[in-house]
Structure formats: C-alpha cells, structure tokens
Amino acid sequence: MNTQVKKRIITGFSLSFIILIIMLVWSVIKTDAYNAEAHQRTLSGEELFSVEEDRSEDLCIRIAPRSNTWTKLIDLKGEGLEEPDFQAFTYDFYLSNNTDDEVADYTYTFTFDRDVLLMSAWNGSIEIHQNRDGREYTALVPDLREFDPTAYDLDIVEADDGEVLIHMASGDHLVYIPSSGENAMEIPIQANEGVTPGIIMYIPIGEDINGSTLTLDYTFNRVLESEPLFRISLAAFGLWSLALIICLIVVLQIRKYSVQHEHDLEMIKESIETFTGFIDAKDPYTNGHSNRVAEYTRLIAEELGFSGEELDRIYYVALLHDCGKIGVPDNILSKPGRLTEEEFEIIKSHTTRGGEILSSFKSLSDVDEGALYHHERYDGKGYPEGKAGEDIPLIARMICVADSFDAMNSNRVYRKKLSKEAIIAEIEHNKGTQFDPKIADILLGFIRSGKVETD
C-alpha cells in the first residue's frame, strides 16, 4: 500500500470520526434543548370535555364528570331560596402521555366561566386565584381535603349544612400542581402512560362548566438513548469501528503480503542476477555488462516517468537482455579478430534464442521483448525482424541505447573503451538511425551531467 493511499485512508477515518463526534455532541445538545423546551396548550369546550382521547397530541388532557351526587342550598345571591340550588360533581382530569419520553413536569390552569364552589381535590396542590374588589387574592392549598378557612384570606361560603366551600366566580382560576409523592405519583408521567387527578366541585343545578378554559403547561424529559440522532450516531460509530477493524486486518494482510512480495522480488532479482552473472562470465571483458545496462535502462525509464513496480520490471527485463548468449560458443564471444559472416549470424541469433528462453517466463510481462528486440535499429536496419521507429517496443529502444553506451564505455577484446567525447559523438551521430532520438538525448544528458560515469 503506497503512502498516498495510506494518507487517504487515515484522512477518511479521521474525518468520519470527527463527524461522529459532532453528531454525538449535537445529539446531546438536541436532547438538552428538547428537555428545556416549555410546551403549552389551551383547550375549552368540546375539545376539553371530549369523550375520547386525542392520541395525535404528545400530552392529551380531557375532563369527564362522574354522575352527580349531593346537592346543597347555598343561595349565593341571598334570594331566600329554600331548595338546594347547587349540585356536586366529581371531575376527572385524564392526562395521557402519548410519547416515548417521560413528562418531567406539568401544571394546568383552569379558568371558570361561572360560579363554582370547590369542595375537595386529591393528590396535588391547588393554587387559588380570586378577583375581588379589583384585586387578585392568591393562596396555595396543599391539600383541599384539609382546607382550614381561617388560614386563608379567600372568598368562602357556608352551605346550609355548615360545610365551608371556596367560592370561584366567573373569571377566577385555579392552578393544579401535581403530586410527586410515593402514594400518589402524578409526576413524572412515564412514556405512554397516564394519570387522573380529580376535583369535586358544586355547580348550579342544571348548568355545566363546559365553557371554562384549561391551559396546560408541561415539559418532557428525554433520555439521551431515546434521541434518534444519538441512536443513529451509535449505529454509525459501530459501523465505523467495524470498518476500522476490517481496514486494520486488510492493512496487516497487505503488509504481510508486501513483506512476502518484497522477499519474492528479492529472490527473483538474485536469481536473475545470478543467471546473468553466468552469461557475463563467459566473456571476462563483458563481466558486469548486464547489471550496468539494467542500471542505465532504469535511469532512462525513470526519466521517462516510470516508477514503482513498473520500474523494477524494466530493470529485470534489461538484466536478461543478453540471456541468449548462453547458447553462443565462448570462442566466438571472446574472438579478438573480425567475425566471419557465419560467426556473426551465430552472434545475432542470441536475440531470438533469448526470446525463446524467456517466452515461458510468465512472472514478468513482455520480458522477452528486451532480449528479442534490443538490436533493432530506429531506421529499421536492425535484427532480428527489422522493426523500425515506434514499432520497436519502448523497453527494447531503451536497452538498445544503454547497451551501446556500455559497450563503448567498456574495454572489449577487440578494442579499448572510448573517451567521453567519442561516446557523445557516436551517440549524436546515430540519433534517428540506430537510436530513438528522445532516448538518446536523455542518455546524453546523463553523460554530460556526470550522472553516468565515463573516463
């Protein structure tokens, strides 16, 4: 795995981890904001005194009166009534939590549209608000069942039987504060559950309180685990962790493969170098020739933009370019004098022999091209097939220049190596005829700059 791929993987995992953290933090913020949000609804008439719950609302409240029970003679206006004029009703306030969150707190404010007398309530506290003489009188009654009229400055009335009741005129209101005690836990309201606080009150016989208004104030308590974004974040984090584990496993496997691959490449290189050493050893004057040609070819290929494994492949192909000489008799290879026409044909045959030898070498693609075509000429007058110009494989054109340079830069049985100036002149002279001009110019640049050594 190359460095660029590693950087991309690390960057990808880092960015996705940052996004996950942002999602988690945002889910906490969303949960806190949701829990801090105050909700309010105002209901009256049929909506408030409905027989059925409205399940579309997050917190539903409805009032249902039970069957009437007692009657009392109150005679609020002092009309001298002799028959009971007020009737008692028990009103149940049904609250239903229709969400998967807990109702953390609620109160409801009930504003009356007519005269009403409060008798009793259970569980919660009642905050009384009365308007008299242009003033508002307020009192918190913890338990209406134990109401002591002497303890409060409120408008009260006494029934004919002596019972004291709290008088709520039209426009007065009460605030119901639910109980959180163990015996009557009205708060919090658990998810998809409900509570039923109640109040007993007297209203004029034949009338109802359906015109009254109720305002419900409430908040929710959502646990973080119930926040959809948090659940999505956890699922995403699980996938991220799984992807990280898989990636680590893959990286370790690739690393293991890379180590083995490097080992295999080293073995291939050593095997090829050993084999080419046998070839070069046939002629002491060309000892090391294959290695030098391979190095020059690598430099040329690198200048042309090749890199990595492709550069290694070119190096190995160049190493094997003279493998066909294994079948050429030593006396011909090391002959100091001019070769006969027959001997030259034998020498020329090392290209086809090399191609045949390497045709079964499948580990390196096109490995036979270097051996087969490195004596082709750019003008088409080379051998063995007379290919010309771009028809000659690029790797063979590179080896051709590198091979000729090493021949000129080395002592041979038939001559001494050439001077730097002579080599430059020879390459310049053969550009476009023997050599690919572009490749020749690259090597000339190496020679002039000293990147390749000459005497």
Buried (B, 14 or more C-beta within 10 A) or exposed (E): EEEEEEEEBEEEBEEBBEEBEEBBEBBBEBBEEBBEEEBEBEBBEEEBBBEEBEEEBBBBBBBBBEEEEBBBEBBBEEEEEEEBBBBBBBBEBBBBBBBEBBBBBBBBBBBBBBBBBBBBBBBBBBBBBBBEEEEEBEBEBEBBEEBEEEEBEBBBBEBEEEEBBBBBBEEBBBBBBBBEEEEBBBBBBEBEEBBEBBBBBBBBEEBEBEBBBBBBBBBBBBEBEBBEBBEEBBEBBEEBEEEBEEBEEEBEEEEEEEEEEEEEBEEBBEEBBEBBEEBBEBBEBBBEBBBBBBBBBBBBBBBBEBEEEEBBBBBBBBBBBBBBBBEBEEEBBBBEEEEEEEBEEBBBBBBBBBBBBBEEBEEBEEBBBBBBBBBBBBBBEBBBBEBBEEEBBBBBBBBBBBBBBBBBBBEBEEEEBBEBEEBBEBBEEBBEEBBBEEBBBBBBEBBEEEEBEBE
